[in-house]
Each structure stands twice: as structure tokens, then as C-alpha cells.
Amino acid sequence: MQPTFDESVFINCPFDEDYAPLLQAIVFVVIYLGFAPRLATERSDSGESRLDRIRELIEGSRYSIHDLSRCQAQREGEMFRLNMAFELGIDFGCRQYFGQGRDSKRFLILEEERFRYQAALSDISGCDIESHGARFDRAMIHVRNWLRQVTGCEAKGPAHILTDYSTFQAWNYETKLRNGYSEADIKTYPTFELIESMRVWMTAGKPPG
């Protein structure tokens, strides 16, 4: 079953290896608090336009998390990446112009360094931007606090959630090893499988690792 508009959280972020710890942590908090993460990588269809898929996810999600951490080039000669900023713009447009209740959409905008985004995207300088310093624990806390504020959901304290996240990771690691995954497999297996594992762990009562 597709999640409803009110329980969907669109996550617009990098999908590179360095960002993976933050992505996993953000997805965990979203699921832990009872919401449904929606990502462009949640399904694979070579015949489907990626932009159409992203538009569909944006239109279907009341909440969105946009991380602009990769808008800057990391090395000399490397092009800066505009996908995250572009998708944020689509989401703003959806809230302003789509109608049908989309004016109720709420955003959390993240960056690695505070105020760095202003050099490339000064139009959003009036918005509240949270910086995580490339640390998964800080990203988790920002997402937890934001969802608690904008949805009114019940939420354990940040320290409790961080402890449960460590428990999940240990449980998931041991479970995957028992089911024929190598350590390399566990580090690289698809995000949708990780989401499945998080939901299984929650449904099972948060078993220890």
C-alpha cells in the first residue's frame, strides 16, 4: 500500500557513499516516529523518467527533508551539483502553486556547514537552515526535533533514539550475516532493503543485536 500524503516524508539528499551514514540515520528517525520515507531510489524502472518520479513523490508528501550538502564542488575541476537545489525548487513551487492542500507542505532544509548555502542559493537566506557538520547523530536530532514540532507526534528523547539506532544497526548486521550477506554486501545493499529491515525491527519490538 502507498503511504498517505500526511504520513509521507520526501527525502532529497545525496546518494553517494560518504553520505550513506547520514541517509540511513535520517530514514531511521522518519520510520521510528511513524512516518514513511519517500526516496527517488525506492523503485527502479528504466522506462520511467526520474524527474517524473521525483515530481510524483513531492506531490505525494506533506513533509520534505532537503539536504544541500553537495551543492559545492569537493575537488578542483569537479562540477558542483544542482540536483538537490533543483528538487527543493520544485517542492517550493508545488507548495505555492499546486493547490489541493499542498500549501500545508512543510520543509526541513539541511546543510553541512552553517550559512555556506548563501554563496550559491541566496534566495532562501530568509529560511531556517540546520547544519549537521556531516555527523549522522546531529542529522538525526534535527530530523527528530523538526518532525516533533511540525507534526505534534509523540517522540522519545534524542538520546533514547540514538541508542535504539545503535541497537538496530547491531541487530541488522547480525541478521544479514545469518542470511548469507557478506560485510561488503551489508555496506552496499539497496536503500529499500534497509527500509524493510527497519520496519521489520520495529514490528518485532526492537530486538537487541
SVG drawing of the C-alpha trace seen along z (x, -y; Angstrom):
<svg xmlns="http://www.w3.org/2000/svg" viewBox="-8 -36 50 54">
<polyline fill="none" stroke="black" stroke-width="0.4" points="0.0,0.0 1.2,-3.5 1.6,-5.8 -0.8,-8.7 0.1,-12.3 0.1,-13.1 2.5,-10.3 4.9,-10.7 8.3,-12.4 10.2,-13.1 14.0,-12.9 16.1,-14.9 19.7,-14.2 23.0,-12.9 23.2,-9.2 27.0,-8.8 29.0,-6.5 30.2,-9.3 26.6,-10.5 25.3,-7.0 25.6,-7.1 23.5,-10.3 20.9,-8.9 20.5,-5.8 20.2,-7.8 17.6,-10.2 15.5,-7.3 15.6,-5.6 14.2,-8.6 11.4,-9.0 10.3,-5.4 10.9,-5.4 8.4,-8.3 5.8,-6.5 6.2,-8.2 7.1,-6.9 10.3,-7.9 10.0,-8.5 13.1,-8.5 13.8,-8.6 15.7,-5.3 12.7,-3.4 11.9,-1.8 13.9,-1.1 12.3,-1.3 14.5,-2.1 11.4,-3.1 10.4,-5.7 11.6,-9.3 13.5,-10.1 12.1,-13.6 8.5,-12.3 9.2,-10.0 10.6,-12.9 7.6,-15.1 5.2,-12.3 7.0,-11.9 7.0,-15.6 3.3,-16.0 2.5,-13.0 4.4,-14.1 3.3,-16.6 6.8,-16.7 10.2,-17.1 13.8,-17.0 16.2,-18.7 20.0,-18.4 22.0,-20.9 25.4,-19.5 26.6,-18.6 25.9,-21.9 29.6,-22.7 32.3,-21.0 34.6,-18.9 37.7,-18.9 39.4,-21.1 37.9,-20.5 34.7,-18.9 31.4,-20.4 29.0,-21.5 25.8,-19.5 22.4,-21.2 20.0,-18.3 19.2,-18.8 18.6,-22.6 16.6,-21.9 14.3,-19.5 13.9,-22.0 12.7,-24.5 10.2,-22.0 8.9,-21.4 8.6,-25.2 6.7,-25.5 4.4,-22.7 3.5,-24.3 2.9,-27.7 1.0,-26.7 -0.3,-23.1 -3.3,-23.7 -5.3,-20.7 -4.0,-21.2 -0.3,-21.3 0.0,-24.7 0.2,-22.6 3.6,-21.1 6.4,-21.6 10.2,-21.5 13.4,-20.9 16.5,-22.2 19.8,-20.8 23.4,-21.8 26.8,-20.6 28.1,-24.0 26.0,-26.8 25.5,-29.7 27.6,-28.1 24.5,-27.7 24.1,-31.5 27.0,-31.7 25.1,-29.6 21.4,-29.9 20.9,-33.3 17.2,-33.3 16.5,-31.0 18.6,-33.1 15.4,-34.0 14.7,-30.3 15.8,-28.4 18.6,-26.1 20.0,-23.5 23.6,-22.4 24.8,-18.9 28.5,-19.1 28.5,-15.8 27.6,-14.0 24.8,-11.4 23.8,-12.0 23.3,-15.7 21.2,-15.0 19.1,-12.6 18.4,-15.1 17.5,-17.8 15.0,-15.5 13.6,-14.3 13.1,-17.8 11.6,-19.1 9.1,-16.2 8.1,-16.6 7.4,-20.3 5.6,-20.3 3.5,-17.1 2.9,-17.0 3.9,-13.3 5.0,-11.6 8.8,-11.2 11.3,-9.7 14.2,-12.0 17.2,-12.3 19.5,-10.2 16.9,-7.4 16.5,-7.3 20.3,-7.3 20.6,-4.3 17.8,-2.5 19.6,-3.3 22.8,-1.7 20.7,1.4 19.1,1.6 22.4,1.4 23.8,4.3 20.7,6.4 20.6,5.7 24.3,6.6 23.9,9.9 20.7,10.7 22.2,10.1 25.2,12.2 23.0,15.1 21.1,14.7 24.0,15.0 25.2,11.4 28.9,10.6 30.2,7.5 30.6,5.8 27.0,6.7 25.7,5.1 27.6,1.9 26.2,1.6 22.8,3.2 19.9,1.1 18.2,-1.6 14.8,0.1 16.1,3.2 17.4,1.2 14.0,-0.4 12.4,3.0 14.8,4.1 14.0,1.1 10.3,1.8 10.8,5.5 12.9,4.5 10.2,2.0 7.4,4.6 9.4,7.2 9.5,5.0 13.1,3.6 15.0,6.7 18.7,6.4 21.6,7.1"/>
</svg>
